[in-house]
Amino acid sequence: MARSQNLSFLIATLALTSLIAAGCDSGTQEPDAPADAPADAPMKIENAAAPSGSVEFAASRYPTELPEGVSAAVPDNFPKEFPIYPGSAPAQGRGVEVEGVPMAALQLLTMDPPEKVFGFYREQLEGAGWELEDKEEYKGKNAISATRGKCKASMFVSPTDDGGSDIYLVSEC
């Protein structure tokens, strides 16, 4: 039974990640968007999680287009008890409900290296009573799978070319 639940969670995680990462073609024609800023131009993002109130990231760190239903914000149904990395900015997020279960996926940007981000999440989740699963496939990959009550969440952090990190969070609860 537990193996079936883990497989279901993995499939749901992959499906949500695909929703965020892939663009949707709604079949409608929209007017041309205004010209994009140069890829290396910094973007100033207001972010409640940022200690200074704003963080600057290169425009190239953000997706060039957000699929339908995806926004550059933390989804409303993202679990409040799962920490948002301090000083990060949401690049894209989406919340859905699958068979009555709220699910959310979120990508955050930070200028901190993956090791620091991973350490933060390990410490914060363990301190808040989350049970971390030490999966063999996660070792050395800056990834965490955690449960707390009926809530399941996964975190993966990836290095970026500018020395920062992209943080991917997926929740089911």
Number of C-alpha atoms within 10 A of each C-alpha: 6 7 8 9 10 12 12 12 18 13 12 17 21 14 13 21 20 12 18 24 17 12 13 13 9 8 6 6 7 6 6 6 6 6 6 8 12 10 13 11 12 15 17 13 16 14 17 13 17 17 11 10 11 17 20 15 21 15 17 14 20 20 12 10 13 18 18 14 12 21 18 17 16 22 19 12 17 24 20 8 11 18 14 20 19 15 19 26 30 24 22 24 28 26 23 18 12 10 6 8 9 16 24 25 30 27 26 23 23 25 19 19 17 22 14 12 22 20 12 14 19 18 10 15 20 12 10 12 12 20 15 16 12 12 10 8 8 13 10 7 14 20 21 21 19 19 18 16 9 7 16 20 23 20 20 20 23 17 17 16 7 12 11 19 24 25 26 20 24 26 26 24 18
